[in-house]
Amino acid sequence: MRVFVDADACPVVRIVEKIAEKYGVPVTLLCDTNHVLSSDYSEVIIVGAGADAVDFKLISLSHQGDIVVTQDYGVAAMALGKKAYAIHQSGKWYTDIWN
């Protein structure tokens, strides 16, 4: 299991890292060139600033059982389609009502 964070302007990055570190879960932060981040704990992946570039990279890296933190409903839907867990930055879980 791994945590992937749609980190462009995400206000809970440090909270996610703190909890993940406590449990030894690796975190990957994804951002574009307009929101460059650094982290002492997480892997940071910076992608081009193209439309939805971060979203598509995040989904391409995620797998079943991973956790995706995003405020984007489209990213959450794609994550659920891959059988990953999707959590809004407010802490609410996205669900797949069809399964």
C-alpha positions as CSV (number, residue, x, y, z in Angstrom):
1,M,0.0,0.0,0.0
2,R,1.1,3.5,-0.8
3,V,-0.5,6.9,-0.4
4,F,-0.6,9.2,-3.5
5,V,-1.5,12.9,-2.9
6,D,-2.8,15.2,-5.6
7,A,-0.7,17.9,-3.9
8,D,-1.3,20.9,-6.1
9,A,-2.5,23.4,-3.4
10,C,-3.5,20.6,-1.1
11,P,-3.8,22.0,2.5
12,V,-3.3,18.6,4.2
13,V,0.0,17.4,2.8
14,R,1.8,17.6,6.1
15,I,-1.0,15.9,8.0
16,V,-1.0,13.0,5.5
17,E,2.8,12.7,5.8
18,K,2.7,12.7,9.6
19,I,0.1,9.9,9.8
20,A,1.8,7.9,7.0
21,E,5.2,8.2,8.7
22,K,3.7,7.0,12.0
23,Y,2.5,3.8,10.3
24,G,5.5,3.4,7.9
25,V,3.4,3.9,4.8
26,P,5.2,5.5,1.8
27,V,3.8,8.7,0.3
28,T,4.2,10.2,-3.1
29,L,3.3,13.8,-3.6
30,L,2.4,14.8,-7.2
31,C,2.4,18.4,-8.3
32,D,3.0,20.4,-11.4
33,T,5.7,23.0,-12.2
34,N,3.5,25.8,-10.8
35,H,3.3,24.2,-7.3
36,V,6.8,22.7,-6.7
37,L,7.0,21.0,-3.3
38,S,9.8,19.5,-1.3
39,S,9.5,16.9,1.5
40,D,11.8,15.2,4.0
41,Y,9.5,12.1,4.1
42,S,7.7,11.8,0.8
43,E,8.8,11.1,-2.8
44,V,7.9,14.2,-4.8
45,I,7.0,13.9,-8.5
46,I,6.8,17.1,-10.5
47,V,5.1,16.9,-13.9
48,G,4.5,19.5,-16.6
49,A,1.8,22.1,-16.1
50,G,-0.4,20.7,-18.8
51,A,-4.1,20.2,-18.3
52,D,-4.7,17.3,-16.0
53,A,-1.1,16.1,-16.2
54,V,-0.8,15.6,-12.4
55,D,-4.1,13.7,-12.4
56,F,-3.1,11.3,-15.2
57,K,0.3,10.7,-13.7
58,L,-1.2,10.0,-10.3
59,I,-3.7,7.5,-11.7
60,S,-1.0,5.8,-13.8
61,L,1.1,5.1,-10.7
62,S,-1.7,4.0,-8.4
63,H,-2.7,0.4,-7.9
64,Q,-5.4,-1.6,-6.2
65,G,-5.3,-1.0,-2.4
66,D,-3.4,2.3,-2.6
67,I,-4.9,5.4,-1.1
68,V,-5.4,8.5,-3.3
69,V,-5.9,11.9,-1.6
70,T,-7.6,14.4,-3.9
71,Q,-10.4,17.0,-4.0
72,D,-11.0,16.2,-7.7
73,Y,-14.0,14.0,-8.3
74,G,-12.7,12.8,-11.6
75,V,-9.4,11.6,-10.0
76,A,-11.4,10.0,-7.3
77,A,-13.6,8.1,-9.8
78,M,-10.5,6.9,-11.7
79,A,-8.9,5.7,-8.5
80,L,-12.0,3.8,-7.5
81,G,-12.0,2.3,-10.9
82,K,-8.6,0.9,-10.2
83,K,-9.8,-0.4,-6.8
84,A,-7.8,2.1,-4.9
85,Y,-9.2,4.0,-2.0
86,A,-10.0,7.7,-2.6
87,I,-10.2,10.3,0.2
88,H,-11.1,13.9,-0.1
89,Q,-8.7,16.4,1.6
90,S,-11.5,17.0,4.2
91,G,-11.2,13.4,5.3
92,K,-14.4,12.1,3.7
93,W,-14.1,8.9,1.7
94,Y,-15.3,8.7,-1.9
95,T,-17.3,5.5,-2.6
96,D,-18.3,3.4,-5.5
97,I,-22.0,2.9,-5.0
98,W,-22.2,0.4,-7.8
99,N,-20.1,-2.3,-6.2
